[in-house]
Amino acid sequence: MTSSTQDIGFSIIPPRRNRLPLRGRDELVETILRAAEPPAGTSRAPEEATQILWGLGGCGKSLTAQEVARQLEERGRLVWWISAKDSARVSAGMREVAGQLQAPENQLDLAWAGKARSPVELVWDLLNNSPRPWLLIFDNADEPTLLAPADGQVADGTGWLRQPRTPNGLVLVTTRDGRRDTWGEWSTMHLVDELSPADGAQVLVDLAGAAPGTQAQATRLAARLKGHPLALRGAGTYLAEANRIPVGTSRSSIRTYDDYRAALDHRAGTSARRNGSSGFDRAVRPVVQSWEISLDLLANRGLDQARPVLRLLACLGDAPIPYAVLLDPVRLSASPLIGEIGEDRLRDVLRSLADFALVDLGVIESLPAQSPVAHVVTLHPLVRELIRDLPDVVTERAAYHELVLDLLDTLRLRDPDRPREEEFDPDEPDKWASWHVLAPPTMGAVLDFLDGGDLPRLRPDLLDVALDLARLIARYILAVGLPGQAEIFLERCLAGCRRIGVDLDSRPALSLRHERARAALEQGHLSWAENELRLIIPARENLLGREHRNTLASRHKLARTILEQGRWRDAEDELRDIVRAEYRVRGPEDRDTMTARHSLARAIVYQGRYADARAELTEILEIRLRHWAPDHFETLTVRHTLDICRLREGEVDEALADLREILSTDAAKRQVQHVAMIAARHTLAECLIATGATAEAEKVLVGVVEDRRRILGDDHGDTVRAEADLKTLRGA
């Protein structure tokens, strides 16, 4: 070791693993070993020379790297382990590497003093020219910029982390950062995920032995602990100690795998959350203590807000949380739970929580980087579950509910007449990707609030916020064609309203009932939907008036239930009245007016007046193309209805060509399982049958039947019709 590194006290010797075997990582270790020493007669791809192990903290990335280091060291390789937690460790470690590769001390002094060639270039020349095989490990590289060049990114490949240019070398990195653009295309990435129940059981048995129970019982506990190695180690350590020193004979003693799992399940119950369970507290203490100690350390470093922010995140739904949207520093600062916290402090808090493996900060790569919901913070499910049940969180649950709803309030539509592109409008297809991220944590928070059965103590207006958020979530789920899921969610919301004592004829509750009726309509429960809408409409008329947009929306859904029941003339009369009202209220080219006119055109189609329907649809399409993109989802559905007219009038080739074009658009491909696109595929099959392409038609119909059974159920009218068409085709 060079003198300078000795003075700093940084070792580059790989840490030695304890006596316990590494579980569940054999295949990953073998993959990395093959990259270091390819089988005879083969060569590795260039990107295999740099291996990235990434995943949540505590999942075994470093332990996996230690096992690789042990095996390669036994094979005679030089192995260096550099902590990438800060720049000083990286710099000192790489200087030591250069020293071990026989760089003269005076050359190192000049390079590190900035008086000669760059230290980075010096070390990597030595590495690439080394005749002896080597392994270089950067551990805990959760701040990748520490390995980047001064004026660039890690992916540039010109900083401390580079792609070896020699077959003798292999670089291995452990990190929480799993973004491909961070590490470059010249590296190979491996997710170090949670352990399978079988491997998790082995961890428990390694720690606790056979005394707590059988392998099968250990497997069930491992599954309950979600396979997180930190939780498994906590449980195994606890059970080992409980059986080594079996103090007491109380029935509440937790000494077996089943005892521990039962304590977890008991704690998850409402009464246990409120009243506590000393047996469970003892059982999970090793797990919780590790998190609380980390939070104490952050508080000692001036980040005392890390603890309440983590508790706040646990009160949202069990899903990635888009923090740029939902964690507004102004709203957070107004809460006594958090206190004054600006953007920089919030950023420090989130980063520090991630550094201590309490959360994971990530980017949803399927979204544009500039998307407000692309950057998310995620809690491990077990972390969330245990934190929600801590005594201080239970005591302040109402206050956390109120803060969560206040943060989520930013998602609500303030003014339906405001430009929709400024809103998180769940009815707009270009907002569905955002709602795909926003809905799960929001849904969890709303249901948690309503299931609590308590009205807000400090902010009664937040009940309206919760119900309006529930409405928006339901509209999103319905918009993407999942009426069954919408029904389940809305039933839970309405049950919560009844427990709290909400007037179900109040404006917010009527909105939920409207969406519930819409879910019934989309699932083909037409009589129920009609009866419910006939109760909702007069209630809305009394509150808002007959031509208020909400009343018109319920009238439109009623007309659709009549339409789907085959009472086409009655539906047409009602829809004409609604369209006239929409002209007066919203204008002739508003989206809602277009939707009502489309329903009117469908009523005309069903009555066989195809020329009249085509005239209506053509005008609707012209308006839509003036204001919306050609591949807007609603525009595609209008085109589909127009193709039905073409098919019925014998213009089969034109209908077939347009349907193929519709289904080839990006919008249709993104929503290929949407009921509207399944309907378009059904019409496509009809066109194929009409042209004699029966083999392709059968393939399409098989998919339509399968999708409708899964989404709408076996008894839905559309499912029955598709099955009948398929049976007829096969019979023919």
N, C-alpha and C positions, 0 to 999 in steps of 0.2 A: 504493500500500500504506500502511496506517495505521502510525503509529510504533510502536504496541504490538506489532503483528505483526512488524514489522521487527526489533524487539528480540528477540523469541522465536525468529525465524529460520524460521518455518513459511511455505512458499510454497503458494499455491492455484492456481498456474499448472499446467495439465496437463503431465505429463512427455511429452517428445517420443520417439516410437517410433524405433527404429533403422532402418537402410536396408532390412532384410529385410521382405518382405510378411507380412501376417497370413494364415495358412492355415486353412481349414476353418471359418471363422466368418462367411462372407459372408452367409448366410441370417439368422444371429442379428443381425448388425449392421444389415441391412436392416429387420428386424422392429422394432428399437429406433428406427431413423430414421423409420419410418412412424408410430410412436407420438409422436415429437416433431413431425412435420409430416405429418399425415394427407393422403391424396390429396384433390384438389379435390372438393368436394361431399360429403365424408364427415367424420365427427367421431369422435374416439376415445372409448372407454369410460373412465369415471372411473379404474378400476384400472390403466389403461395409462399413467397419468401418473407412476407409480412403478414402476421396473423393477429387479428383483433378479437379479443374476448370481451363481449359487452353484455350488460344486463343490470337488473336491479341490485343495489347493494346488499351484501349478505348472501348472495346466491351461489358463492363458491368460485368466482372468477380467479381470485388469487390462489386458492387451494389447487385449482386445476393447473395454474401456471407453475406452482411449486412441484406438482407431480411430474410435469413435463421436464422441469429443471433437474429433478432428481434422476430421472431415467437417462437424460442426455449426458448429465455429468458422469454417471456410471459408465457411459460408453466412451468417455475420454474427451468430451467437449469442454472448451472454456465456457463458463456460464456466468453471466453478470446480471445482477438484480438491482434495478435503479428505481427508487421511489420517485414518482412523477407528481408528488403533491405540491411541490413548489420549485421555482427556477433554481434556487441554490442547490437543492438536492440533485437536480438533473445535471447541472453544470459540474458539480463536484464529482458526481458519479461518472460522468463521461471523461473527466480528466483522469480518474483512476483507471478507467478502461484503457485510455491511451498509454498510461504508465505501464500497465500489465502487458501491453503490446510493444514494449521496449522503446517508447519515445523518450529521448533524453530529458532530464529534469529542466535544463535551461531552455529547451525548446518549448516545453509546456508553460514555463513561467512567461516567456515572451508572448506566446499565443494567448494565454488567458489575461495578460496585461494589455492586449490590444496593440502590441508592438510588432507583430508578425502576422502570418496567415491566420485566417479564421479558425478558432478552435473546432468548429463543426467540420470544416473541410479537413483539418488535420486528423481528427478521430476517424472520420469515415474513409480516408485514404488508408489508414492503418487497418481498419476492419476489412475493407475490400481486398487488401493485399496479404491478409493473414493466411499463412499456409495451414494453420490448425483450425479445424471446425469450431464454430462458436455459436452461442445463443445469447442474445441480448434481450432482457425483459424490462419493459417500462410498466411498473405496477401503479394502479390507481391513477391513471391518466384521465381524470375527470375534468381537468381543465386543459383540453388539447392544445390551446395556444402556447402552453409551456414547451411544447415540442415543435412549434412552428418556427419558420424563419422570422426575423425581426420585422420584415415588411411584407409578410404573406400569410398563407394558411398552411396547415399541416398537409392538406391535399396537394400542395405544390411539390412536396417531396424534396425540399431543399433545406429543411431544418434538422433538428436533432433526430427526428424520425424520418428514415429514408428507406427506399427499397434496396436491399443488398444487391451488389453487382457481382457477387461471387456465389457459387453453389455451396461454399463452405459455411455461409452465414444464414441465420434465421432470427427475425425480430418478432417478439411476442408482446402484445399490449393488453392490459386489462383496463376497462373503462366502463362508465355508465352510458357514455355517449354512443348511441347506435346509429348515428346518421351516416349514410354512405358518403355524402358530400364532405363530411369532416375528414374522413380517412383516405379518400381518393380511390379511384378505380384500381390502383396498383396494390391493393391489400385484399385479404380474404377475411370476411367477418363471420363470427360465430355467436349466436345468442346463447348465453348460459342461463337457461330457464330454470323454473322450479323443478323439483324432483318428482318423479312418478311416485304413486303410493307405495309400490314395491321397494323402490330405492329409499324412499323416506322411511319406511319401516326398518330397513337395515341400519339407517342412521340411529334410530331410536334404540334398536337392539344393541348396537355397538356401544352406546352410552349407558343404557340401563340394564342390559342383560335380559335374562329370561324371567327374572322375578316378577316384573309387572304383568306378564301374560304371554299369550301365544303370538306367533308371527302374524296370524290373521287379525288379531286384535291390534297389534302394532300398525298393520296396514290401514285399518279403519281410522286410527288416530292420525296417521300421516296424511290421509286424504282430508280429514277435518282441518288439519293445520295448513292446507293448501300447498303442501310440499315446500314451504319456505324453509331453507336450511337453518336460518336464525331461530325460527320458532321451533323447529325440530330439535335443535341443540338445547334450547331452553327447556323443552318438555323432557327430553331424555336426561339432562342433568338433574332436573328436579326429581324425577322418578328414581334415578339412581341414588340420590341422597336420601329420599324418603324411605327407601327400602334398606339402605345401609344403616340408618339410624331410625328405626320405626318407633318414633315417640307417639304414645297415645293409642287408644283403641276405638276412637270415635268413628261412627259410621260416615262422618263427613271427611275422614282422612282420605287422601288421594294418593294411592300407591300403585294402581294398575293403569294400563293403557285405557281400559274402559272407564275407570274413574275419571281420568283426565278428560276424555272425550265427553263424558256426561256433564262434567263441570263446565266445559265450553258451551255445550248445548243449553244447560240451565242458565248460564249467564246471558245467553243470547235472547232469552225470554224477557218479556216486558217487565214482569215483576222482579226478576233478578236484576235487571238494569236499574230499577228504581230503588230496590232495597239492598242490593249488594249480596255477595256470597263469599264468606270468609274462606271457605274451602277453595273456591275458584281463585280468589285473590292470591292464596298461597301457591296454587298450581301455576299461575301465569306470571308470578313475580319475576322469575329469571328473564322472561321476555320483556315485560313492561319496564323493568328496571334499566335494561340496556337503552331503551328509548328515552326514558326520563333522565338518565345520567347525561345522555347526549344533549338534551334540551337544557339541562343545568349548565353544561359547558358553554353552550351558545349564549345563555343568559349572562354568564360571567364575562363573555367577550362583548357584551353590550347589545346582544340581539335577544333581549328578553321577550320580544314580540313573536319569536319563533314558536313558542309553546301555544299561545292562543291562535295563531294562524294555522298551525297543524290541527288543532281541535276544530277550527272552523271548517277546514277542508274535509274532515271526517264527517261533518254534518251535511255535506252534499252527497249526492248519489254515488254509488260504487261504480265509478267510471272516470276516465280521464277528464280533467277539469280545465277548460280553456281560460287560463288565468288573465290573459290580456283583456277579456271581456268582463269576466265575472268578479275579478278582484280589483275593484276600483279603489285606488288609494283615498280618494275624497270620502267615499262612503265608509270605508274601513276606519278612517280617522275619526269619523263622527261617532263611532261606537265605543263605549267605555270598555268593552272587551279587548279591543286592540290598541286604542290610543293613536296619537299622531304618528302617521307612517306615510312618508312620501314614496315616490317611485323608486328612488335609489335604495331606500331602506327596505322596501318590499322586495326588490330584486335581490338584495343581500340575504334577506330571510329565506327566500325560496332556494337560492343557490346553496345556502348553508344547510338547509334541510336535506337537499339532495346529496351534499357532500357526506352527510352522516347517514345516508341510506334510509332516511325516513320517508322521503318521497322520491319520485323519479321525474325529472324534467325532460320532455321530449317534444318532437315535432311530428305532426301527422303528415307524412310525406305525400299522401294522395291529394293534399290541399296545396294551393299556391302559398308560397312563403309569406306573402303579404296578407293572407287571410287572417282576420281578427281572431279566429278560433284555431289556428294551426298549432299554436304553442300551448302545450298542455302540461299539467302537473298531475301525477298519478300516485295514489296511495296503494300499497299492497293491501289486498282484502283483509288480511288478518290485522295489520296495523290499524286500519280503519275501524274494524269491529271492536278491538280492545280499547282504542282511544275513546270511542263513543261511550264506552261503559265506565270510564274513569269517574270517580266520585265528583270531582269538580265539574266535569262536563254534564253529568246527570243533574247536578244542582242548578247549573246555569242553562239547562236545555232550552227553556223558553227564550232566553236572551239570544242564544245561538240561532234558534229558529228565526227570530225577528231580524237578526243581522243577515242571515242567508237570504231571506225573502227581500230584504232591502237591496242586496246586491243583485239578485235576480230580476228586480224590478226594471233594470235597464233593458230587458228583452221585450217589454210590452210595447204594443203599438199605441203611441200617444194620440195620434189623430189619423183615422182611416183615410182622410182626404190628403194627407201629406204624401209627397213623392215616395213610392214604395221602395225605390232602390236604396233609400236611407234607413230602412227598417229591417228587422229580422222577421220578415213576413213569411210564415210557414206555407202559404198558398202559392208562393212564387218558386218555380223549380230551381232557379239559380240560388235560392237560399236553402235548399234541401241539404246540401253538403254541410252547411254550417249547423243546421238543426240536427243532423246526424250526430254531431259532437255535443251540441248543447242539450239535446233532449234527455239523455240518460242521467246526468248529474242533477238537472232541473227536476225531472220526474221524481227522483229519489228524495229530493228535499221537500217537494210539495206533498208527497205521500207521507213522509215522516211527520210533517206539520199536521196534516189532517188526521193521521192515525193517532197522534198524540191526544186528541180529544179536548184540547184546551184552546180557548180564544186568546189572541195576543194580549198581553197585559199592558204593554206600553203603547203599542201602535195598533189600535183596532182596525185601521185602514188596511193593514197587511193581510187581513182575511180576503179582501177583494183582490189584492195582488196575487195571493195563492190561487184563487179560483180562476183569475184571468190567465195566469201562467198555465194552469191545467188545461184551459181552453186552447191555448196556443199549441201545447204539446199534442193534444188530441187532433187538432187540425193538421199538424205535420204528419202524424201517424196515418191519418185518413188520406192526406194528399198523396202519400207515397204508396197507397193501396194496401194497407194492413188493417182492415176494419175489425178483425177479431182482436188484435192487440189493443186497438183503441177502445173497444167495448170493455175489456178487462180493466184497463186503466180508469176509464170513466166510472165504472161501477164502484171501484174502490174510492174514487173521489166523492161520489154522491153518498156512499155509505158514511164517509167521514163527515160530510155536511150534515147528515142526519144526527150523528153522534154529538156534533157541536151545537146543533139546534138551528142551523141555517134555514131560513124560509126558502123552500124550493120554488116559490113563485117570485123570488127576488131576481133582479136583473142578472147578477153573476151566475146564480144557480140555473136560471133559464138557459143561459148560454151553454152550460154543461149538458143540460137535458137535450138541447137542440143537437149538440154533437153526438150524444148517445143515440138519439133517434136516427141521425145520419149513419152511424155505425151499423145500426140494425138494418137500415135501408140497403146499404152496400153489401150486407151479408144475405140479403133476400128475406129477412124477417119483416115482410111488408105490412102485415096486419098490425103487428105491434107498433111498427114505426108510424103507421097512419094514425092509430089511436093516440099515441103520445103526442104527435104533432098537432092533432086537433085539440089537445089540452094546452099546448105551449102557445099556439097562435093567439087565442083570445087573451091569454095572460100577457103576452107581449104587446098586443094591441092596447090593452088597458094602461100599460106602463109607458109605451113609446108611440103609439099611433099605428094605423093600418099600413101607412106607407113608409115607416121607418125602415132603414136598411136591414136591421135585425129581423123585423117582422116579415119583410119581403123574403129574407133568406129562409125562414121557416116555411113560408107559403110555397117557395120554390121546391123545398124538399118534400112537402106534402104532394105537390103536383107530380113530382118524380115517383113517389110511391104509388100514386094512382096510375101513372104511365106504365110502371113495371108490372102492375096487376092486369094490364090489358084493357083498361078503361081509357082508351086513347082519345076519344072525343072529349070526355070530361077533362082529361089532362090538358088538351089543347086549349080549351076555353079558359081554364085557370091560368095557363102559361101566357096566353095573349094578354090577360089582364095584368099579370105580373110584369111583362115586358113593357107595357104602357106606363106602369108605375115607375119602373127602373129608368125609363126615358126621362120622366119628370124629376126623379130624385137624384140619379147618378149621371144622366146624360146618355146619348145614343151610342157612344163609343167606349164606355167604361167596361172594365173587365167583368163586373157582375152582370151588366146588361148583356154582354156577349155570352156569358154562361147560360143565362135564362133563354136567350134566343136559340142557342144550340139545343137546349132541351125541347124548345118548341119545334125546331126542325126535326128532331127525332120523333116527336109525336106525329108529325105529318108523314114521315117515312113509314112508320108502323101502319099507317092507314093506306099506304100504297100510292100516295099522291107524290110521286117522285119528282115530277117537274117543279111543283111548288116548293118541295124541300130543297131541290138543287138551287133554286133561285135564292132562297133564304140562306143556305150554306155558302153560296158564292159571295154574297154580300158580307156575311160574317167574316169569311176568309180574307176578303179585300181589306176590311177594317183591321183585322188582326195583323196582317202583313205590313200595314202602315205603322203600327205601334209596337209590335213585338217581333222578335227574331223568327225567321222562317221555321226553325226547328224548336220553337217554344212548345212545351209539352201540350198545352191546350190547343195550339194550332194544329198539332199532329192529330189530336182527337177529332177536330172538325174535319180534317182531310179524310180521316177514316170513315166518318159518317157519309161524306160525299162519295167515297168509294163504294159504300153499300148501295147508294142510289145507282151508281154506274153499273154495278153488278146486277141489280134487279132489272135494269133497263137493257141488259144485254151487252154493255160495253165492258166485257170481261177483261180484254187485254189491257185497256186503259186502267181499270181498277187494279189489276194484278201488278202492273208496272209501278203505280203510285204506292201501293202497299209495300212492295219491296223497297222502294225508296224511303218510305216512312220508317220501316224497321231497321234500315241501315244507318239512320242518323245516330249521332252520339247520344242525343237525348233519349232515344228509344233504347239504345244499348245499355245506358246507365240504369234504366228502369224497366228492364226486360221482364221482370216479374210483376210489374204493375198491372192491375186488372184491366186498365185501358189498353195496354200493349198486348196482353193475352187476348183480348177481344179482337184486336187488329190481326193477330195471328190466326184466330178462328176464321175471320173473313178471308184471309189469305188462303186458308185451306179450302174454303168454298170456291174461290176463284180457280184454284189448282184442279179441283174436281171438275169444274166446268170446262177446263181446257184439256182434260184427260190425263193430267199428271198425277195419277192416283197414288203412286209410290211416295212422292214427296208430300202429297196431301195427308197420307196416313201418318207419316213421320211427324208432321206439324201437329196434327190432331192429337196424337199420343202425348206430345208435350203439353198441349193445351189442357187436356183432361187431367194430367198429373198435377199441373200447376194450380188449376182451379180446385181440385180436391184438397190440396194442401192449404190454399189460402181461403177459399170460400166454403169448403165442406162438400160432402157428397150430395146433399139435398138441395143445394142452391140451384136455381133455375138455369143459370148459365152452364153449370157443371153437367146437369142432366141433358141439356141440348147438345153439348159437345160429345157426350157419351153416345147419344142417339145418332149423331152424324157419323161417329167413328164406327158404330155397329152397322149402320147402313152401308158405309163404304166397304167394310170388310165383307158384308153379306153380298154386295154386288160383285 
